[in-house]
Each structure stands twice: as C-alpha cells, then as structure tokens.
C-alpha cells in the first residue's frame, strides 16, 4: 500500500492492489469515502491526468509572464 499525505483531503490518500469482485484491481481510497476499485488501465489514465494537471498548476499562463 502507498499512502500520500493530502493536506485538503483530511488525511492520507491510499492506493493498493487487491482482489475485488474476483479480479486484481488498483484500489484508491480517500478519508471519509468508499474504496474505489479501478481497472489497471483506469488507474494509469488517472495517474496521467494527475501528472498533467500538476504540471499545469506549476506553470504560469503565458499571459502572466513578465
């Protein structure tokens, strides 16, 4: 299991693999929410989307450059 501290989530987000409904799945969980099983391809797409959005959040818009 991997835990990632998330300031505004109320605790750590966890990701692990587990058997879910007879299949090996990636399971995502955040505090106060149900476990969310993801197929491996869904987990990869979520990871890519998070990386893309993090990169956009770190980069200023071209109009904001001096």
N, CA, C and O atoms as a CHARMM CRD file, in Angstrom:
* protein
*
  264
    1    1 UNK  N      0.84200  -1.17000   0.00000 PROA 1      0.00000
    2    1 UNK  CA     0.00000   0.00000   0.00000 PROA 1      0.00000
    3    1 UNK  C      0.89100   1.23900   0.00000 PROA 1      0.00000
    4    1 UNK  O      1.94000   1.27300   0.64300 PROA 1      0.00000
    5    2 UNK  N      0.44900   2.24800  -0.73300 PROA 2      0.00000
    6    2 UNK  CA     1.12900   3.52800  -0.76300 PROA 2      0.00000
    7    2 UNK  C      0.19200   4.57400  -0.20700 PROA 2      0.00000
    8    2 UNK  O     -0.97300   4.63900  -0.60000 PROA 2      0.00000
    9    3 UNK  N      0.68800   5.39900   0.70800 PROA 3      0.00000
   10    3 UNK  CA    -0.10200   6.48500   1.28000 PROA 3      0.00000
   11    3 UNK  C      0.53400   7.81300   0.87700 PROA 3      0.00000
   12    3 UNK  O      1.75300   7.98000   0.92700 PROA 3      0.00000
   13    4 UNK  N     -0.31800   8.74300   0.47900 PROA 4      0.00000
   14    4 UNK  CA     0.13700  10.07100   0.07200 PROA 4      0.00000
   15    4 UNK  C     -0.57700  11.09400   0.94300 PROA 4      0.00000
   16    4 UNK  O     -1.80600  11.16500   0.94300 PROA 4      0.00000
   17    5 UNK  N      0.19500  11.88900   1.68800 PROA 5      0.00000
   18    5 UNK  CA    -0.40000  12.93300   2.50900 PROA 5      0.00000
   19    5 UNK  C     -1.05200  13.96700   1.59300 PROA 5      0.00000
   20    5 UNK  O     -0.43600  14.43300   0.63400 PROA 5      0.00000
   21    6 UNK  N     -2.28900  14.32000   1.89100 PROA 6      0.00000
   22    6 UNK  CA    -3.01900  15.30400   1.09000 PROA 6      0.00000
   23    6 UNK  C     -3.66500  16.29900   2.04500 PROA 6      0.00000
   24    6 UNK  O     -4.63800  15.98400   2.73000 PROA 6      0.00000
   25    7 UNK  N     -3.12200  17.47100   2.07700 PROA 7      0.00000
   26    7 UNK  CA    -3.49800  18.49400   3.05400 PROA 7      0.00000
   27    7 UNK  C     -5.00600  18.73500   3.12600 PROA 7      0.00000
   28    7 UNK  O     -5.56400  18.78800   4.22200 PROA 7      0.00000
   29    8 UNK  N     -5.67100  18.88200   1.98800 PROA 8      0.00000
   30    8 UNK  CA    -7.08000  19.25700   1.99900 PROA 8      0.00000
   31    8 UNK  C     -8.03200  18.06500   1.92900 PROA 8      0.00000
   32    8 UNK  O     -9.24700  18.24700   1.86100 PROA 8      0.00000
   33    9 UNK  N     -7.49100  16.85400   1.94400 PROA 9      0.00000
   34    9 UNK  CA    -8.32800  15.66000   1.88900 PROA 9      0.00000
   35    9 UNK  C     -8.73100  15.18500   3.27900 PROA 9      0.00000
   36    9 UNK  O     -9.57600  14.29900   3.40900 PROA 9      0.00000
   37   10 UNK  N     -8.13900  15.76200   4.31700 PROA 10     0.00000
   38   10 UNK  CA    -8.46000  15.33000   5.66800 PROA 10     0.00000
   39   10 UNK  C     -7.62500  14.15400   6.12400 PROA 10     0.00000
   40   10 UNK  O     -7.95700  13.51100   7.12000 PROA 10     0.00000
   41   11 UNK  N     -6.56300  13.86400   5.42500 PROA 11     0.00000
   42   11 UNK  CA    -5.70100  12.74700   5.78800 PROA 11     0.00000
   43   11 UNK  C     -4.98000  12.24100   4.56600 PROA 11     0.00000
   44   11 UNK  O     -4.81700  12.96200   3.58100 PROA 11     0.00000
   45   12 UNK  N     -4.55300  11.00700   4.63100 PROA 12     0.00000
   46   12 UNK  CA    -3.78100  10.43000   3.53300 PROA 12     0.00000
   47   12 UNK  C     -4.67800   9.73600   2.52000 PROA 12     0.00000
   48   12 UNK  O     -5.69100   9.13100   2.87100 PROA 12     0.00000
   49   13 UNK  N     -4.28400   9.83600   1.25600 PROA 13     0.00000
   50   13 UNK  CA    -4.90200   9.06400   0.18800 PROA 13     0.00000
   51   13 UNK  C     -4.11700   7.75900   0.10100 PROA 13     0.00000
   52   13 UNK  O     -2.89000   7.76900   0.20200 PROA 13     0.00000
   53   14 UNK  N     -4.79900   6.65400  -0.08200 PROA 14     0.00000
   54   14 UNK  CA    -4.09100   5.37800  -0.17400 PROA 14     0.00000
   55   14 UNK  C     -4.38300   4.71400  -1.51000 PROA 14     0.00000
   56   14 UNK  O     -5.46900   4.85000  -2.07300 PROA 14     0.00000
   57   15 UNK  N     -3.38800   3.99700  -1.99600 PROA 15     0.00000
   58   15 UNK  CA    -3.50600   3.23300  -3.23600 PROA 15     0.00000
   59   15 UNK  C     -2.87300   1.87800  -2.98800 PROA 15     0.00000
   60   15 UNK  O     -1.76500   1.78500  -2.46000 PROA 15     0.00000
   61   16 UNK  N     -3.58000   0.83400  -3.37200 PROA 16     0.00000
   62   16 UNK  CA    -3.06400  -0.52000  -3.21600 PROA 16     0.00000
   63   16 UNK  C     -3.67900  -1.41500  -4.27600 PROA 16     0.00000
   64   16 UNK  O     -4.64400  -1.02900  -4.93500 PROA 16     0.00000
   65   17 UNK  N     -3.13000  -2.59700  -4.44000 PROA 17     0.00000
   66   17 UNK  CA    -3.76000  -3.59300  -5.30100 PROA 17     0.00000
   67   17 UNK  C     -4.45700  -4.60500  -4.40500 PROA 17     0.00000
   68   17 UNK  O     -4.00300  -4.91500  -3.30300 PROA 17     0.00000
   69   18 UNK  N     -5.57500  -5.10900  -4.91300 PROA 18     0.00000
   70   18 UNK  CA    -6.36400  -6.04900  -4.12000 PROA 18     0.00000
   71   18 UNK  C     -7.27500  -6.82200  -5.06300 PROA 18     0.00000
   72   18 UNK  O     -7.58600  -6.36200  -6.16200 PROA 18     0.00000
   73   19 UNK  N     -7.69500  -7.98800  -4.62600 PROA 19     0.00000
   74   19 UNK  CA    -8.70300  -8.72700  -5.37500 PROA 19     0.00000
   75   19 UNK  C    -10.05100  -8.10100  -5.07600 PROA 19     0.00000
   76   19 UNK  O    -10.44200  -7.95800  -3.91800 PROA 19     0.00000
   77   20 UNK  N    -10.75000  -7.73500  -6.12300 PROA 20     0.00000
   78   20 UNK  CA   -12.05000  -7.07300  -5.97400 PROA 20     0.00000
   79   20 UNK  C    -12.99300  -7.69300  -6.98200 PROA 20     0.00000
   80   20 UNK  O    -12.75300  -7.62400  -8.18700 PROA 20     0.00000
   81   21 UNK  N    -14.05400  -8.29300  -6.50100 PROA 21     0.00000
   82   21 UNK  CA   -15.04100  -8.96100  -7.35500 PROA 21     0.00000
   83   21 UNK  C    -14.37400  -9.99200  -8.27000 PROA 21     0.00000
   84   21 UNK  O    -14.75700 -10.14500  -9.42900 PROA 21     0.00000
   85   22 UNK  N    -13.37900 -10.69400  -7.73700 PROA 22     0.00000
   86   22 UNK  CA   -12.73000 -11.76200  -8.47500 PROA 22     0.00000
   87   22 UNK  C    -11.65400 -11.32400  -9.45200 PROA 22     0.00000
   88   22 UNK  O    -11.12900 -12.14800 -10.20100 PROA 22     0.00000
   89   23 UNK  N    -11.31600 -10.04000  -9.45900 PROA 23     0.00000
   90   23 UNK  CA   -10.27200  -9.54600 -10.37200 PROA 23     0.00000
   91   23 UNK  C     -9.24600  -8.74800  -9.58200 PROA 23     0.00000
   92   23 UNK  O     -9.55900  -8.18500  -8.53300 PROA 23     0.00000
   93   24 UNK  N     -8.02800  -8.70200 -10.08800 PROA 24     0.00000
   94   24 UNK  CA    -6.97100  -7.90900  -9.45600 PROA 24     0.00000
   95   24 UNK  C     -7.16400  -6.46000  -9.88600 PROA 24     0.00000
   96   24 UNK  O     -7.13600  -6.15500 -11.07800 PROA 24     0.00000
   97   25 UNK  N     -7.35800  -5.57000  -8.92300 PROA 25     0.00000
   98   25 UNK  CA    -7.67700  -4.17700  -9.19500 PROA 25     0.00000
   99   25 UNK  C     -6.72600  -3.26500  -8.42500 PROA 25     0.00000
  100   25 UNK  O     -6.06800  -3.69500  -7.47700 PROA 25     0.00000
  101   26 UNK  N     -6.66300  -2.02000  -8.83800 PROA 26     0.00000
  102   26 UNK  CA    -5.99600  -0.96500  -8.08600 PROA 26     0.00000
  103   26 UNK  C     -7.09800  -0.30000  -7.27000 PROA 26     0.00000
  104   26 UNK  O     -8.12800   0.09700  -7.81500 PROA 26     0.00000
  105   27 UNK  N     -6.88200  -0.18100  -5.97100 PROA 27     0.00000
  106   27 UNK  CA    -7.92000   0.37100  -5.10300 PROA 27     0.00000
  107   27 UNK  C     -7.44200   1.70200  -4.53100 PROA 27     0.00000
  108   27 UNK  O     -6.39400   1.77600  -3.88800 PROA 27     0.00000
  109   28 UNK  N     -8.21700   2.73500  -4.77100 PROA 28     0.00000
  110   28 UNK  CA    -7.93700   4.09500  -4.32700 PROA 28     0.00000
  111   28 UNK  C     -8.89400   4.42400  -3.19400 PROA 28     0.00000
  112   28 UNK  O    -10.08400   4.11900  -3.27300 PROA 28     0.00000
  113   29 UNK  N     -8.37900   5.04600  -2.13700 PROA 29     0.00000
  114   29 UNK  CA    -9.24000   5.41000  -1.01600 PROA 29     0.00000
  115   29 UNK  C     -8.82100   6.76800  -0.47100 PROA 29     0.00000
  116   29 UNK  O     -7.63400   7.06300  -0.32700 PROA 29     0.00000
  117   30 UNK  N     -9.82800   7.58800  -0.17300 PROA 30     0.00000
  118   30 UNK  CA    -9.56800   8.86800   0.48000 PROA 30     0.00000
  119   30 UNK  C    -10.37700   8.92000   1.76600 PROA 30     0.00000
  120   30 UNK  O    -11.39800   8.24100   1.87600 PROA 30     0.00000
  121   31 UNK  N     -9.94100   9.71200   2.74200 PROA 31     0.00000
  122   31 UNK  CA   -10.62700   9.75800   4.03000 PROA 31     0.00000
  123   31 UNK  C    -12.11300  10.08600   3.86900 PROA 31     0.00000
  124   31 UNK  O    -12.48600  10.99700   3.12900 PROA 31     0.00000
  125   32 UNK  N    -12.93700   9.33800   4.56500 PROA 32     0.00000
  126   32 UNK  CA   -14.37000   9.58700   4.56400 PROA 32     0.00000
  127   32 UNK  C    -15.09500   9.11700   3.32200 PROA 32     0.00000
  128   32 UNK  O    -16.29200   9.36900   3.18200 PROA 32     0.00000
  129   33 UNK  N    -14.40800   8.44300   2.41800 PROA 33     0.00000
  130   33 UNK  CA   -15.03500   7.97600   1.18000 PROA 33     0.00000
  131   33 UNK  C    -14.89300   6.46700   1.06200 PROA 33     0.00000
  132   33 UNK  O    -14.06300   5.84900   1.72900 PROA 33     0.00000
  133   34 UNK  N    -15.70900   5.89700   0.21200 PROA 34     0.00000
  134   34 UNK  CA   -15.62300   4.46300  -0.04100 PROA 34     0.00000
  135   34 UNK  C    -14.36000   4.13600  -0.83100 PROA 34     0.00000
  136   34 UNK  O    -13.77200   4.99800  -1.48500 PROA 34     0.00000
  137   35 UNK  N    -13.96500   2.88100  -0.75400 PROA 35     0.00000
  138   35 UNK  CA   -12.85500   2.41300  -1.58400 PROA 35     0.00000
  139   35 UNK  C    -13.30800   2.44200  -3.03700 PROA 35     0.00000
  140   35 UNK  O    -14.43700   2.06100  -3.34600 PROA 35     0.00000
  141   36 UNK  N    -12.43300   2.88900  -3.92500 PROA 36     0.00000
  142   36 UNK  CA   -12.76600   2.97100  -5.34500 PROA 36     0.00000
  143   36 UNK  C    -11.87400   2.00600  -6.11200 PROA 36     0.00000
  144   36 UNK  O    -10.68300   2.26800  -6.27600 PROA 36     0.00000
  145   37 UNK  N    -12.43500   0.88600  -6.58700 PROA 37     0.00000
  146   37 UNK  CA   -11.63200  -0.04600  -7.38000 PROA 37     0.00000
  147   37 UNK  C    -11.50200   0.47800  -8.80600 PROA 37     0.00000
  148   37 UNK  O    -12.47100   0.96000  -9.39200 PROA 37     0.00000
  149   38 UNK  N    -10.30100   0.37900  -9.35300 PROA 38     0.00000
  150   38 UNK  CA   -10.02700   0.80600 -10.71900 PROA 38     0.00000
  151   38 UNK  C     -9.35300  -0.33100 -11.47300 PROA 38     0.00000
  152   38 UNK  O     -8.48900  -1.01900 -10.93200 PROA 38     0.00000
  153   39 UNK  N     -9.75500  -0.52400 -12.72900 PROA 39     0.00000
  154   39 UNK  CA    -9.01700  -1.44200 -13.58100 PROA 39     0.00000
  155   39 UNK  C     -7.63800  -0.82900 -13.80000 PROA 39     0.00000
  156   39 UNK  O     -7.49700   0.39100 -13.72100 PROA 39     0.00000
  157   40 UNK  N     -6.62000  -1.64100 -14.07200 PROA 40     0.00000
  158   40 UNK  CA    -5.28400  -1.08500 -14.25500 PROA 40     0.00000
  159   40 UNK  C     -5.21700   0.04300 -15.29200 PROA 40     0.00000
  160   40 UNK  O     -4.50800   1.02600 -15.07800 PROA 40     0.00000
  161   41 UNK  N     -5.94200  -0.08100 -16.41100 PROA 41     0.00000
  162   41 UNK  CA    -5.90000   0.98200 -17.41600 PROA 41     0.00000
  163   41 UNK  C     -6.55400   2.26800 -16.90100 PROA 41     0.00000
  164   41 UNK  O     -6.12700   3.36700 -17.25600 PROA 41     0.00000
  165   42 UNK  N     -7.57800   2.13300 -16.07500 PROA 42     0.00000
  166   42 UNK  CA    -8.20500   3.32300 -15.47400 PROA 42     0.00000
  167   42 UNK  C     -7.24600   4.00000 -14.50500 PROA 42     0.00000
  168   42 UNK  O     -7.15700   5.22800 -14.46400 PROA 42     0.00000
  169   43 UNK  N     -6.52700   3.19300 -13.72200 PROA 43     0.00000
  170   43 UNK  CA    -5.55400   3.74400 -12.77500 PROA 43     0.00000
  171   43 UNK  C     -4.44300   4.48700 -13.51900 PROA 43     0.00000
  172   43 UNK  O     -4.00400   5.55000 -13.08000 PROA 43     0.00000
  173   44 UNK  N     -3.99300   3.93300 -14.63300 PROA 44     0.00000
  174   44 UNK  CA    -2.96100   4.60900 -15.43500 PROA 44     0.00000
  175   44 UNK  C     -3.47900   5.93300 -15.98400 PROA 44     0.00000
  176   44 UNK  O     -2.76500   6.93500 -15.95200 PROA 44     0.00000
  177   45 UNK  N     -4.71700   5.95000 -16.49100 PROA 45     0.00000
  178   45 UNK  CA    -5.28500   7.19300 -17.02800 PROA 45     0.00000
  179   45 UNK  C     -5.44200   8.23100 -15.92900 PROA 45     0.00000
  180   45 UNK  O     -5.19500   9.41400 -16.16300 PROA 45     0.00000
  181   46 UNK  N     -5.84500   7.81500 -14.73700 PROA 46     0.00000
  182   46 UNK  CA    -5.94600   8.74000 -13.61400 PROA 46     0.00000
  183   46 UNK  C     -4.57000   9.29500 -13.25700 PROA 46     0.00000
  184   46 UNK  O     -4.43100  10.49400 -13.01500 PROA 46     0.00000
  185   47 UNK  N     -3.55900   8.43800 -13.22400 PROA 47     0.00000
  186   47 UNK  CA    -2.19900   8.88200 -12.90900 PROA 47     0.00000
  187   47 UNK  C     -1.71500   9.90500 -13.92800 PROA 47     0.00000
  188   47 UNK  O     -1.12400  10.91800 -13.55300 PROA 47     0.00000
  189   48 UNK  N     -1.95700   9.65500 -15.20800 PROA 48     0.00000
  190   48 UNK  CA    -1.54600  10.59200 -16.25200 PROA 48     0.00000
  191   48 UNK  C     -2.28000  11.91500 -16.09700 PROA 48     0.00000
  192   48 UNK  O     -1.67400  12.98000 -16.21700 PROA 48     0.00000
  193   49 UNK  N     -3.58200  11.85600 -15.83300 PROA 49     0.00000
  194   49 UNK  CA    -4.36100  13.08400 -15.65400 PROA 49     0.00000
  195   49 UNK  C     -3.86200  13.89100 -14.45600 PROA 49     0.00000
  196   49 UNK  O     -3.79300  15.11800 -14.52400 PROA 49     0.00000
  197   50 UNK  N     -3.51800  13.22000 -13.37200 PROA 50     0.00000
  198   50 UNK  CA    -2.97600  13.92200 -12.20000 PROA 50     0.00000
  199   50 UNK  C     -1.64000  14.58100 -12.52500 PROA 50     0.00000
  200   50 UNK  O     -1.39900  15.71900 -12.12300 PROA 50     0.00000
  201   51 UNK  N     -0.77800  13.88300 -13.24100 PROA 51     0.00000
  202   51 UNK  CA     0.52400  14.44500 -13.61800 PROA 51     0.00000
  203   51 UNK  C      0.33000  15.65600 -14.52700 PROA 51     0.00000
  204   51 UNK  O      0.98200  16.68300 -14.33900 PROA 51     0.00000
  205   52 UNK  N     -0.56000  15.54200 -15.50600 PROA 52     0.00000
  206   52 UNK  CA    -0.81500  16.66000 -16.42200 PROA 52     0.00000
  207   52 UNK  C     -1.34700  17.88200 -15.67900 PROA 52     0.00000
  208   52 UNK  O     -0.90000  19.00300 -15.92200 PROA 52     0.00000
  209   53 UNK  N     -2.29200  17.66900 -14.78400 PROA 53     0.00000
  210   53 UNK  CA    -2.87600  18.78700 -14.05100 PROA 53     0.00000
  211   53 UNK  C     -1.86800  19.40700 -13.08600 PROA 53     0.00000
  212   53 UNK  O     -1.86200  20.62300 -12.89700 PROA 53     0.00000
  213   54 UNK  N     -1.01800  18.58800 -12.47500 PROA 54     0.00000
  214   54 UNK  CA     0.02400  19.11200 -11.59100 PROA 54     0.00000
  215   54 UNK  C      0.99700  19.98100 -12.38300 PROA 54     0.00000
  216   54 UNK  O      1.41800  21.03500 -11.90700 PROA 54     0.00000
  217   55 UNK  N      1.35000  19.54700 -13.57800 PROA 55     0.00000
  218   55 UNK  CA     2.25500  20.33700 -14.42100 PROA 55     0.00000
  219   55 UNK  C      1.61400  21.66400 -14.79600 PROA 55     0.00000
  220   55 UNK  O      2.28300  22.69600 -14.77900 PROA 55     0.00000
  221   56 UNK  N      0.32900  21.65500 -15.13500 PROA 56     0.00000
  222   56 UNK  CA    -0.36800  22.89800 -15.46900 PROA 56     0.00000
  223   56 UNK  C     -0.45100  23.82400 -14.26400 PROA 56     0.00000
  224   56 UNK  O     -0.33500  25.04100 -14.41100 PROA 56     0.00000
  225   57 UNK  N     -0.65000  23.26800 -13.08600 PROA 57     0.00000
  226   57 UNK  CA    -0.75100  24.08500 -11.87100 PROA 57     0.00000
  227   57 UNK  C      0.58800  24.73900 -11.53500 PROA 57     0.00000
  228   57 UNK  O      0.61900  25.82000 -10.94700 PROA 57     0.00000
  229   58 UNK  N      1.68800  24.09300 -11.90300 PROA 58     0.00000
  230   58 UNK  CA     3.01800  24.62100 -11.61000 PROA 58     0.00000
  231   58 UNK  C      3.49100  25.65000 -12.64200 PROA 58     0.00000
  232   58 UNK  O      4.37800  26.45500 -12.35900 PROA 58     0.00000
  233   59 UNK  N      2.90900  25.62300 -13.81200 PROA 59     0.00000
  234   59 UNK  CA     3.35500  26.51200 -14.88800 PROA 59     0.00000
  235   59 UNK  C      2.44100  27.73300 -14.97400 PROA 59     0.00000
  236   59 UNK  O      1.22400  27.57000 -15.05700 PROA 59     0.00000
  237   60 UNK  N      2.98900  28.95200 -14.95800 PROA 60     0.00000
  238   60 UNK  CA     2.15100  30.13000 -15.12100 PROA 60     0.00000
  239   60 UNK  C      1.62600  30.21500 -16.55400 PROA 60     0.00000
  240   60 UNK  O      2.26100  29.74000 -17.49500 PROA 60     0.00000
  241   61 UNK  N      0.47400  30.81900 -16.69400 PROA 61     0.00000
  242   61 UNK  CA    -0.08900  31.03400 -18.03600 PROA 61     0.00000
  243   61 UNK  C      0.79800  32.02400 -18.78900 PROA 61     0.00000
  244   61 UNK  O      1.40800  32.90300 -18.18100 PROA 61     0.00000
  245   62 UNK  N      0.86700  31.88000 -20.09400 PROA 62     0.00000
  246   62 UNK  CA     1.71800  32.74500 -20.90700 PROA 62     0.00000
  247   62 UNK  C      1.36500  34.22100 -20.69800 PROA 62     0.00000
  248   62 UNK  O      2.25700  35.06700 -20.75000 PROA 62     0.00000
  249   63 UNK  N      0.11100  34.55000 -20.46800 PROA 63     0.00000
  250   63 UNK  CA    -0.30300  35.92000 -20.25700 PROA 63     0.00000
  251   63 UNK  C      0.17100  36.50300 -18.92600 PROA 63     0.00000
  252   63 UNK  O      0.15300  37.72000 -18.73700 PROA 63     0.00000
  253   64 UNK  N      0.59500  35.63800 -18.00700 PROA 64     0.00000
  254   64 UNK  CA     1.04300  36.08400 -16.68200 PROA 64     0.00000
  255   64 UNK  C      2.54500  36.30900 -16.63100 PROA 64     0.00000
  256   64 UNK  O      3.06700  36.76100 -15.61200 PROA 64     0.00000
  257   65 UNK  N      3.25200  35.99900 -17.72200 PROA 65     0.00000
  258   65 UNK  CA     4.70500  36.17300 -17.73600 PROA 65     0.00000
  259   65 UNK  C      5.04300  37.65500 -17.84100 PROA 65     0.00000
  260   65 UNK  O      4.31900  38.42200 -18.47600 PROA 65     0.00000
  261   66 UNK  N      6.15400  38.05300 -17.20900 PROA 66     0.00000
  262   66 UNK  CA     6.53900  39.48300 -17.30700 PROA 66     0.00000
  263   66 UNK  C      6.96800  39.86900 -18.70500 PROA 66     0.00000
  264   66 UNK  O      7.31700  41.02500 -18.94600 PROA 66     0.00000
